Each structure stands twice: as structure tokens, then as C-alpha cells.
Amino acid sequence: MVILIAMAVLALGVLVGFALLREAWMDELFTYVYTDPAKSAGEHFRTQWANEPHPATYYFLVWAWRSLAASQTGIFWLRLLSIGLSAGLFVGALGAYRALIGGRVVVFAAFLLTSPVLLFYGQEARSYFFSFFGGVYLGIVFLSAVRPAPLQWRSLWITGLAGVILCTVHFISSFTAIFFILCLGMIALYRRRWDIVIFAGVLVTLALVCVGSNILFSSGLRNATSSFWIGGSDVLQSIVWMPAFIGLPMIAIVAGVLASPALRAHLKTEQALTPAFYALGAVFLFVAFAYGVCVVKPFIVLRYLCTWVGFFLVPAVFVATYALEALKLDGASALAMLIGTSFVGDTLLMSVTPHTTGPWREAGLFVQGIPACRDATIPFTVLSFVPKGNDLEAYSRMFAWHAGGDPHRFVGAEPASLDRAAAQSCPIRLWAANMRPQYLEPEVKDAFERTCAHEPISVLSYERGYLFVPSSDVQTIAEWKGAQSSCAEALTPKGLLDVLR
């Protein structure tokens, strides 16, 4: 217990440390804009449902938190709510595991506290930690329902409903939860366990109602799919970094079991592990199905697998418990070894894994360092479109966050704003951020062409972003440390943007 408390304190310290030090990224700034306590709950609701494809649950919690702590501003205070909620969900997960699974709860706690997903998203102003714990809770439910032991229906219902509700804060997490519950229902149907079939049916129905209501009432989902930004490179990146995302303990356990003939033989004959093998089968079936769909339509980035990793963790812990017993290791030393190696390893993995895209800080500091641009109007495009309406307010604040000044000076790259920018002393004629060339809308291409038509332009590129400046501004171009090209080079089928093909 002393080791567990020390581990929890250390993990909490890591969460607070990263919350203080990490740079805000694009989606966190969406949270900041959509939860402005100056707006009423009704205004917030309408804004969120018009722009975001995901349900409003998490945003309303943040809005309420900011309304209570209205004197505190900044991303850290948004992240502080995530840290507090993660701590509460961690305690709830321990209680559910103890009630429904039993065994070495300390081993389960060690896995949770060292998971890269929890260490990263547990201190972020987004809802992915909800998705992670939703997967954990559903993993506990799955394992408990498949085991031959008598069911504790009260705990099972509470944990199952909590898992579904946590997953419905994100669209992909909802479908991940539905997939795993359907797998449980199919196993129960095969075994003729009609009580579990009914239980799984109720959970699936609840998840579908949440998903359906979001599709019915939200225009955000239609907006998101109309300018879908995920491409094949994002899917490939998620595959490459998946081991780091899953975490060192689970990778080590799989490798250790496969490497030890005696351990493999013991686990094969241990009938109590059958539920874990069912759960692991569902885990690998889901990832095969998801990436199979991605061949036709890419839809997965690494953070969308939070629910999958949370579910995966539970059967991995179950197998780990039996593996520790089969190896006949002293409990305290084995646990200390597990905690030490996994915490150090997973913290390092969490630090280097590219969980987010679009680091605008380099370009923002560059723009902020040009005196003539500090109060100038700067037109922009983002992802694959020119923002309008409520989107414009959110993205304008993001650009201001990185480049300073009044958010209202960052405007959508409409023809009038591009013409105005061409006539001012600030050399930034257009800022294109976090580009997704494969999905560019016609108005983005028009903005590029119009900018390049005014005068000779140099295109300064950074990671998935570009700054358009006059080629005559030799000083600005010389100060840029990244790659450069001209419009003639960039706006061709073989160029950087590849938009005129």
C-alpha cells in the first residue's frame, strides 16, 4: 500500500508538471473558446453543437468549472479539472476492479498509473482521459461478465453504464465501446447467457441513443466530415507509434509470455485466463477491423485509440497477475520492478510520442518578432478551409495565442482581407496553418492564387504550415530558418502544397 501511495503521488506530480510546462495545442484552444464563462449555458450549447462533432458533456463540465473559478484564466486551470477528474476516475476504477475482478488490485493500479495515455491525456484540456477510463471500465465489465463466477449485478450495471457514458464524450470512442459491447453480447449469445445478452443490449442501446442524438441535432458532425482532414500518413503514424501508446508494461508482458515456453504452457492450461483471452481477441479484432476500414477511408489518429488502450489494459493486467504467480516472484520485489521500469519507460514514451499535430509556436514567434505585424491584420487558412462564423472566432484566438495581439486581427483569407493585407507594411500576406493538402477546399486554393497574383511571393514552410511573404522583403526571408520556395515552385503538382493538380 505504501508503494501504491508513493506511485500515485509521483504520477500526480508528473500530471501537474506537464500541465504547467506543455504548450497548448489547437484542440485545447477550442476547449478554451467554447467554454467561455462569459457566455450563458444556452449560448455555449448552441455554439458547441454547431461546430463540434462530439457531444457537449465534457465542454459543459469545463464551462461549469470556469464559471466557478472565473477569476482564474489560462490553459493550466482547464487542465487542472482534467487532473482532478482523472484522480476520481482512477479511484472508481480500483473500486470496480476490486468488486468485479478481485486479485492483485495493486498490479492493476500500477498499470493504470503508468499508462502513457493517462499520463498524457490526464492533464490535457480535452476529453480523451474520459475515453481512456471508459475503455477501462468496459474492460472490467467484459472480463467479469465472461468469467464463470457469479455476477454482481449492481456493480456490473454501475460500471457498465459509467463506461458507456464516459465513452460517449467522443464520436470514435462511442463506436469503440459499441464494438466491445457487441463482442460481449455475441459471446453471451453463443453461451446462451440471456441475462448478459440483455445487459449488453441495454448498453449498446444507450450508446446508440447518444450517438444518434448527436448526429440528429449537431451540425458539427456534418461540418467535420465535409472537411475531413485525416489522411493515410496519420494512419501510418498511429501504427508506428502504437507500441509507445499502449505502454511498456503490456508490451513487456506479451514479449515475456511469448519468450518463455514454461510460462506459455502454464497459461494455456489455466482455464481462469479464458475470459482474458476472449477480451484480447476482441482487442485485436477491433484494431484489425478499424485499420481495414482505414484502407478505404482513413479515420484514425493515435489519440482516437484511447478507449481501445483502456480496454486492452484490463485483460493485460489479468494475464500479468497469473504470470507473476507462475514465475513465483516475491510479490513486493516483482511489483517494485514493474512500477520502476514501467513508470520510467512510459513517462519517456509519453514525452516523445507525437500525440498532437500542428506545432505553430515556431511560426507564431516569428510573426510576433516582426514589429510591423504586431498590430496588423493577418489573413489565414487552417486545415483545409477558410474559417467562418463561430469557427472564425475560435481559430482567431488560436493564432493570437501563438503570435500575440488582438484575436480580431486574425481574419479568414477572404478576397477583401487578402487585398487589405497586400497593401499594409506587415510582410505576412497569408498564414496557412496545419495544412491538409489532400482535402483543400476551392476557397483555400483561391486564397493561395490570389496572394501570389498580387506580387512575387516567397513561401516559408514549417511543419504542415506556410507563411506567404513578398519576395522583395529580403530581411524577413533571411531571418526565416526553415525551408523556402516561390509560388511558382509551391503551387504546382510537384510542389509543397500540391493544390493545383
matplotlib code that plots the C-alpha trace (Angstrom):
import matplotlib.pyplot as plt

x = [0.0, 2.9, 4.3, 0.9, 0.5, 4.0, 3.3, 0.0, 1.8, 4.5, 2.0, 0.1, 3.3, 4.0, 0.5, 0.8, 4.3, 3.3, 0.1, 2.4, 5.1, 3.3, 2.5, -1.3, -2.3, -5.1, -7.9, -7.2, -7.7, -11.0, -12.0, -10.8, -13.0, -16.1, -16.2, -16.0, -17.8, -19.0, -21.5, -24.6, -25.1, -27.6, -25.2, -22.4, -24.7, -25.7, -22.1, -20.8, -23.4, -23.0, -19.2, -18.0, -18.8, -18.5, -21.2, -21.2, -20.7, -17.0, -17.4, -20.3, -18.2, -15.3, -17.8, -19.1, -15.6, -14.6, -17.8, -16.9, -13.2, -13.9, -11.0, -8.6, -7.7, -5.3, -4.9, -3.5, -6.8, -8.6, -6.1, -6.5, -10.0, -8.8, -6.3, -8.9, -11.4, -8.7, -7.9, -11.6, -12.0, -8.8, -10.3, -13.5, -11.6, -9.9, -13.2, -14.8, -11.8, -11.8, -15.6, -15.9, -12.4, -10.5, -7.0, -3.9, -5.5, -2.1, -0.9, -3.9, -3.2, 0.4, -0.7, -3.1, -0.7, 2.0, -0.2, 1.1, -2.5, -3.3, 0.0, -0.5, -4.3, -5.0, -3.6, -4.9, -7.9, -9.6, -11.9, -9.6, -9.0, -12.7, -12.4, -9.5, -11.3, -14.5, -12.4, -11.0, -14.5, -15.9, -12.8, -13.6, -17.3, -16.3, -13.9, -16.4, -19.4, -17.4, -16.0, -17.8, -18.0, -21.4, -22.2, -22.5, -25.2, -25.4, -21.6, -21.8, -24.6, -22.9, -19.6, -21.1, -23.2, -20.3, -18.1, -20.6, -21.3, -17.5, -17.0, -19.8, -17.8, -16.1, -17.6, -14.9, -14.8, -18.6, -18.2, -15.2, -17.4, -20.3, -17.9, -16.6, -20.1, -21.4, -18.5, -19.6, -23.2, -22.1, -20.2, -23.2, -25.5, -23.2, -23.2, -27.0, -26.5, -29.6, -29.2, -25.8, -27.3, -30.0, -27.4, -25.2, -28.3, -29.2, -25.6, -25.5, -28.9, -27.7, -24.6, -26.6, -29.1, -26.2, -24.6, -27.9, -28.9, -25.5, -26.0, -29.6, -29.1, -25.5, -24.3, -20.8, -20.6, -21.6, -19.1, -16.3, -17.0, -17.3, -13.7, -12.3, -8.6, -7.2, -5.1, -3.0, 0.1, -1.8, -2.9, 0.6, 1.9, -0.6, 0.6, 4.3, 3.7, 1.2, 3.6, 4.6, 0.9, 0.0, 2.8, 5.9, 4.2, 1.8, 4.5, 6.9, 4.2, 3.4, 7.1, 7.8, 4.9, 5.9, 9.6, 9.0, 7.9, 7.1, 5.0, 3.2, 2.4, 1.1, -1.1, -2.6, -3.7, -5.0, -8.8, -9.3, -7.5, -10.1, -12.1, -8.8, -8.2, -11.7, -11.1, -7.7, -9.4, -11.8, -8.9, -7.1, -10.3, -11.2, -7.8, -7.9, -11.4, -10.5, -7.4, -9.2, -11.7, -8.8, -7.7, -11.0, -11.4, -8.7, -10.2, -7.7, -5.1, -3.3, -5.4, -8.6, -7.4, -7.7, -10.7, -9.1, -5.9, -8.0, -9.9, -6.7, -5.2, -7.6, -7.0, -3.3, -3.4, -5.3, -2.7, 0.1, -1.3, -1.1, 2.3, 3.7, 2.3, 3.6, 7.1, 6.8, 8.4, 8.3, 5.3, 6.9, 10.1, 8.0, 5.7, 8.6, 10.3, 7.1, 6.5, 10.0, 10.6, 7.1, 6.9, 10.3, 9.7, 6.2, 7.0, 9.8, 7.5, 4.7, 7.2, 8.4, 5.2, 3.6, 0.2, -0.8, 0.0, 0.4, 3.1, 2.6, 4.9, 7.9, 5.8, 4.0, 7.2, 8.5, 5.4, 5.4, 9.0, 8.2, 7.3, 5.1, 3.0, 2.2, -1.0, -1.5, -4.4, -3.2, -5.4, -5.3, -6.5, -6.4, -6.5, -8.4, -10.7, -11.2, -13.0, -16.2, -18.8, -18.1, -15.2, -13.5, -13.7, -12.1, -9.3, -8.6, -7.9, -5.6, -3.5, -3.4, -2.4, 0.8, 1.5, 0.2, -2.1, -5.8, -7.5, -9.7, -6.7, -6.5, -9.2, -10.3, -8.5, -11.4, -10.6, -11.1, -8.8, -6.2, -6.3, -6.0, -3.0, -1.3, -1.5, -0.1, 3.5, 3.4, 5.1, 2.8, 0.3, -1.2, -0.7, -1.7, -1.6, -1.8, -2.4, -4.1, -3.5, -5.4, -8.7, -8.2, -11.5, -11.6, -11.6, -8.2, -6.8, -8.3, -6.6, -3.2, -3.6, -4.9, -2.0, 0.6, -1.1, -0.6, 3.3, 6.2, 5.8, 8.1, 6.6, 8.2, 7.3, 7.3, 5.6, 2.3, 2.2, 3.2, 3.8, 3.4, 5.7, 6.8, 10.0, 11.2, 11.3, 14.9, 15.3, 12.2, 13.2, 16.7, 15.5, 13.5, 15.4, 13.2, 12.5, 11.6, 10.2, 8.4, 4.8, 5.9, 7.5, 4.9, 1.7, 2.5, 1.6, 5.2, 5.4, 4.9, 1.2, 0.2, -3.1, -3.5, -3.4]
y = [0.0, 2.4, 1.7, 2.4, 5.7, 6.7, 5.8, 7.8, 10.9, 10.6, 10.2, 13.2, 15.2, 14.2, 15.3, 18.7, 19.2, 18.5, 20.6, 23.6, 23.1, 21.9, 24.3, 24.5, 22.8, 23.5, 21.4, 22.6, 26.2, 25.1, 24.0, 27.4, 29.2, 27.0, 27.2, 30.9, 31.6, 35.0, 33.1, 31.6, 27.8, 28.2, 30.2, 27.7, 24.8, 26.3, 27.2, 23.8, 21.8, 24.0, 23.4, 20.3, 16.8, 15.4, 15.6, 18.5, 16.6, 17.5, 21.1, 21.7, 20.4, 22.7, 25.6, 25.0, 24.7, 28.0, 29.6, 28.6, 29.7, 32.8, 34.7, 32.1, 32.1, 30.1, 26.6, 25.3, 25.9, 23.9, 21.2, 21.2, 20.0, 17.0, 16.1, 16.1, 14.1, 11.6, 11.1, 10.4, 8.0, 6.2, 5.6, 4.4, 2.0, 0.5, 0.0, -1.6, -3.9, -5.0, -5.6, -7.4, -9.0, -9.1, -10.4, -8.1, -4.7, -3.1, -4.6, -3.1, 0.3, 0.1, -0.4, 2.5, 4.9, 4.2, 4.2, 6.7, 7.6, 8.6, 10.4, 12.4, 13.0, 13.1, 16.6, 17.9, 20.2, 17.6, 14.6, 11.8, 10.7, 10.1, 7.8, 6.0, 5.3, 4.4, 1.7, 0.6, 0.3, -1.6, -3.9, -4.7, -5.3, -7.6, -9.7, -10.0, -10.9, -13.7, -15.3, -18.3, -16.7, -15.5, -12.0, -9.0, -7.2, -4.0, -3.3, -4.6, -2.2, 0.8, 0.1, -0.7, 2.5, 4.6, 3.1, 3.8, 7.4, 8.1, 6.9, 9.0, 12.2, 11.3, 10.1, 7.4, 6.3, 5.7, 3.3, 1.6, 1.0, -0.3, -2.8, -4.3, -4.5, -6.3, -8.7, -9.4, -9.8, -12.3, -14.4, -14.4, -15.4, -18.3, -19.4, -18.8, -16.4, -14.4, -12.1, -10.9, -10.6, -8.3, -6.4, -5.8, -4.9, -2.1, -0.7, -0.7, 1.0, 3.7, 4.3, 4.4, 6.9, 9.2, 8.8, 9.2, 12.3, 13.9, 13.1, 14.4, 17.6, 18.6, 20.3, 19.9, 16.3, 17.3, 20.1, 17.8, 15.1, 17.7, 18.9, 15.6, 16.1, 12.6, 11.1, 7.9, 9.5, 10.0, 6.3, 5.2, 7.3, 5.8, 2.3, 3.3, 4.8, 2.4, 0.4, 3.6, 4.5, 1.1, 1.3, -0.6, -3.0, -4.5, -4.8, -6.4, -8.9, -10.0, -10.4, -12.2, -14.7, -15.4, -15.8, -18.3, -21.9, -22.8, -19.7, -20.3, -23.8, -22.7, -20.0, -22.4, -24.8, -22.1, -22.0, -18.9, -17.0, -17.8, -14.5, -12.6, -14.4, -13.5, -9.9, -9.9, -11.4, -8.6, -6.1, -7.5, -7.9, -4.3, -3.0, -5.3, -4.0, -0.3, -0.3, -2.4, 0.4, 2.9, 1.4, 2.7, 5.9, 7.0, 7.9, 7.0, 9.2, 7.9, 9.7, 8.1, 4.8, 5.9, 3.7, 0.7, 1.1, 1.4, -1.8, -3.6, -2.8, -4.8, -8.3, -7.5, -6.9, -10.2, -12.1, -10.3, -11.4, -15.0, -14.6, -13.2, -16.1, -18.6, -17.2, -17.4, -14.0, -12.3, -10.0, -6.8, -7.1, -8.0, -5.1, -2.7, -3.9, -3.4, 0.0, 1.3, 0.1, 0.9, 4.4, 5.4, 3.8, 5.0, 8.6, 8.7, 7.2, 9.6, 12.5, 11.6, 10.2, 12.7, 12.8, 16.1, 17.8, 21.3, 22.9, 26.5, 28.0, 28.5, 30.4, 32.3, 33.6, 34.5, 36.6, 38.1, 39.1, 41.3, 44.8, 45.8, 42.7, 43.1, 45.1, 44.2, 42.2, 38.8, 36.5, 32.8, 29.4, 26.3, 22.6, 22.5, 25.5, 29.2, 29.6, 31.5, 32.3, 30.7, 28.8, 32.1, 33.2, 30.0, 29.9, 33.6, 33.1, 30.2, 32.3, 35.1, 32.6, 31.8, 35.2, 37.6, 40.6, 41.1, 37.9, 40.1, 41.0, 37.4, 37.1, 34.4, 34.6, 36.2, 38.3, 41.6, 40.7, 39.4, 42.7, 44.6, 42.6, 43.2, 47.0, 47.0, 47.1, 43.7, 41.3, 38.3, 38.2, 34.9, 32.3, 28.8, 26.5, 22.8, 22.2, 19.1, 19.5, 16.3, 17.9, 21.6, 23.4, 25.6, 28.9, 27.9, 27.3, 30.7, 32.4, 30.9, 32.0, 35.5, 36.0, 35.0, 37.2, 40.4, 40.4, 37.9, 35.8, 33.5, 30.6, 29.9, 26.4, 24.8, 21.6, 21.4, 25.2, 28.1, 31.8, 33.8, 36.9, 39.3, 38.1, 41.7, 41.6, 40.2, 40.8, 38.8, 36.0, 35.9, 35.7, 32.6, 29.4, 26.9, 25.8, 28.3, 28.3, 30.6, 30.5, 29.1, 26.2, 25.7, 25.9, 23.0, 19.3, 18.6, 21.5, 21.8, 22.4, 20.3, 22.1, 22.8, 19.2]
z = [0.0, 0.7, -2.7, -4.3, -2.4, -3.4, -7.0, -7.1, -5.7, -8.2, -11.1, -9.8, -9.8, -13.4, -14.4, -12.7, -14.1, -17.7, -17.3, -16.3, -18.9, -22.0, -24.8, -25.6, -28.9, -31.3, -29.8, -26.3, -27.5, -28.9, -25.4, -24.1, -26.6, -26.4, -22.6, -22.1, -18.8, -20.1, -22.3, -20.9, -20.9, -23.8, -25.9, -25.2, -26.1, -29.5, -30.3, -29.4, -31.3, -34.4, -34.6, -32.7, -33.9, -30.3, -27.6, -25.3, -22.0, -21.4, -22.5, -20.1, -17.3, -18.2, -18.6, -15.1, -13.7, -15.3, -14.1, -10.5, -10.9, -13.1, -11.7, -13.0, -16.6, -18.8, -20.1, -16.8, -15.0, -17.6, -17.3, -13.5, -13.9, -16.0, -13.3, -10.6, -12.7, -13.6, -10.0, -9.2, -12.2, -11.1, -7.6, -9.2, -11.5, -8.5, -6.7, -9.8, -10.3, -6.7, -6.7, -10.1, -10.7, -7.4, -7.4, -7.1, -7.3, -6.7, -10.0, -11.7, -10.1, -11.3, -14.9, -14.7, -13.1, -15.7, -18.8, -21.4, -22.2, -18.7, -18.1, -21.2, -21.5, -17.8, -17.7, -21.0, -21.6, -23.8, -23.1, -24.1, -20.5, -20.3, -23.3, -21.7, -18.4, -20.4, -22.0, -18.7, -17.1, -20.1, -20.0, -16.3, -17.2, -20.2, -18.1, -15.2, -17.4, -19.3, -16.1, -14.7, -11.2, -10.0, -11.3, -9.0, -11.0, -9.0, -9.5, -13.1, -14.1, -12.4, -14.0, -17.5, -17.5, -16.4, -19.1, -21.9, -20.7, -20.4, -24.0, -25.4, -25.0, -28.2, -31.5, -32.3, -28.6, -28.8, -31.7, -30.0, -26.9, -29.1, -30.8, -27.5, -26.0, -29.2, -28.8, -25.2, -26.5, -29.2, -26.6, -24.3, -27.1, -28.0, -24.4, -24.1, -21.2, -21.9, -18.8, -20.2, -23.7, -22.3, -20.3, -23.4, -25.4, -23.0, -23.0, -26.8, -27.0, -24.6, -26.7, -29.9, -28.5, -27.5, -30.9, -32.7, -30.8, -31.7, -35.4, -35.3, -33.5, -34.3, -37.5, -36.2, -37.4, -40.9, -40.8, -39.7, -42.3, -45.1, -44.5, -43.2, -42.5, -41.6, -44.3, -44.9, -43.3, -40.0, -40.0, -40.7, -37.9, -35.5, -36.4, -35.9, -32.5, -31.3, -29.0, -27.2, -26.8, -25.4, -22.9, -21.8, -19.2, -21.7, -24.4, -21.9, -20.7, -24.2, -25.1, -21.8, -22.2, -25.8, -24.9, -22.0, -23.1, -19.5, -19.0, -22.2, -21.2, -17.8, -19.2, -21.8, -19.1, -16.8, -17.5, -15.4, -18.2, -20.8, -20.2, -20.7, -24.0, -25.1, -24.3, -26.0, -29.1, -29.1, -28.8, -31.8, -33.8, -33.3, -34.4, -37.5, -38.4, -37.8, -39.9, -42.5, -42.8, -43.0, -46.2, -47.7, -45.6, -43.1, -39.8, -37.1, -35.4, -32.3, -29.7, -31.1, -29.7, -26.1, -25.4, -27.1, -25.0, -21.8, -22.7, -23.6, -20.2, -18.2, -19.7, -19.8, -16.0, -15.6, -17.5, -15.7, -12.3, -13.4, -14.9, -11.7, -9.8, -12.3, -12.1, -8.3, -7.8, -4.4, -4.6, -3.3, -5.4, -8.6, -8.0, -7.3, -10.5, -12.5, -11.1, -11.6, -15.1, -16.4, -14.9, -16.2, -19.6, -20.1, -19.0, -21.6, -24.2, -23.3, -23.7, -27.2, -28.8, -31.2, -29.7, -31.4, -34.7, -35.8, -33.6, -34.6, -32.0, -34.3, -36.9, -34.1, -32.6, -36.0, -36.8, -33.3, -33.8, -36.8, -35.4, -38.4, -37.8, -34.1, -34.8, -38.5, -40.0, -41.0, -43.2, -42.5, -43.6, -41.4, -42.0, -45.3, -45.2, -44.6, -41.2, -41.0, -38.2, -34.8, -36.3, -37.1, -33.5, -32.2, -34.8, -34.5, -30.8, -31.6, -33.9, -31.3, -28.7, -30.7, -32.3, -29.7, -30.1, -30.5, -31.9, -34.1, -36.3, -37.5, -40.2, -42.7, -46.0, -47.9, -51.0, -49.2, -46.3, -48.7, -50.7, -47.4, -46.3, -49.6, -49.0, -45.4, -44.2, -42.4, -44.8, -43.9, -46.7, -45.7, -42.9, -43.8, -40.7, -40.1, -43.8, -45.2, -48.9, -49.9, -48.8, -49.6, -50.4, -53.5, -51.5, -50.0, -53.4, -54.5, -51.5, -52.5, -56.1, -55.2, -52.8, -55.4, -58.0, -56.1, -56.3, -56.3, -53.2, -51.2, -49.3, -45.9, -44.7, -41.3, -40.1, -42.1, -42.3, -44.6, -44.4, -47.6, -47.7, -50.6, -52.3, -52.1, -48.3, -48.2, -44.4, -43.4, -45.7, -44.4, -40.8, -41.5, -40.6, -42.3, -45.9, -48.6, -52.1, -54.6, -55.6, -59.0, -57.2, -54.4, -56.5, -58.9, -58.8, -57.6, -55.2, -51.4, -51.4, -54.4, -54.7, -58.4, -59.7]

ax = plt.figure().add_subplot(projection="3d")
ax.plot(x, y, z, "-o")
ax.set_aspect("equal")
plt.show()
